[in-house]
Amino acid sequence: GAVVSQHPSWVICKSGTSVKIECRSLDFQATTMFWYRQFPKQSLMLMATSNEGSKATYEQGVEKDKFLINHASLTLSTLTVTSAHPEDSSFYICSVPKGTEAFFGQGTRLTVV
Amino acid sequence: GDSVTQMEGPVTLSEEAFLTINCTYTATGYPSLFWYVQYPGEGLQLLLKATKADDKGSNKGFEATYRKETTSFHLEKGSVQVSDSAVYFCALRGGGADGLTFGKGTHLIIQP
């Protein structure tokens, strides 16, 4: 398998501030990582594909200037929610694909007040 | 595009009951199919998977068979326990570089 560590597990921030979420692949070099968002009692929606050394690929409807993704190394991808607003409150989860499987971080609960 | 449809919840059963959670999909090509489980307050864990037609994935008493003719991957367990209470997600992956497409999730509640 693969061990994926996501940090922080939860964060509360004020409206208008920015929040950075880290996703680390601890035992596997990942050229690709995925970021998902989960609304309460709903499914996970793919937001973007993070590509090591190049620009992220965003799904339709996801604002790339609001959700900044950086994949600077083979073990770390970061998602920065810029100028956060209450509607950005959600559960964010990263995933590392390995073979036919995908391994998930523990998720980050973001609450914007 | 790809999509996954699974039965809406919540599904409430008594302990030791038989469980079926239906899942059907639409996809081009030959996707890999997965069931993930999310326990309260935790992230997703892979429950089982199948990568080609007629494969049966199994784990912890749960089973699902990849049925290409009916584009289905129904999850079954013969005797559920209270500890099986969680949200179950059916998902597919179309290619090696693709993210997963998830169903909406089914909240399973097992009563003692």
Interface residues (C-beta under 8 A of the other chain):
Chain A: Q6 T32 F34 Y36 K41 Q42 S43 L44 M45 L46 T49 I93 S95 P97 T100 E101 A102 F103 F104 G105 Q106 G107
Chain B: S32 F34 Y36 E42 G43 L44 Q45 L46 K49 T51 F89 R93 G96 A97 G99 L100 T101 F102 G103 K104 G105 H107
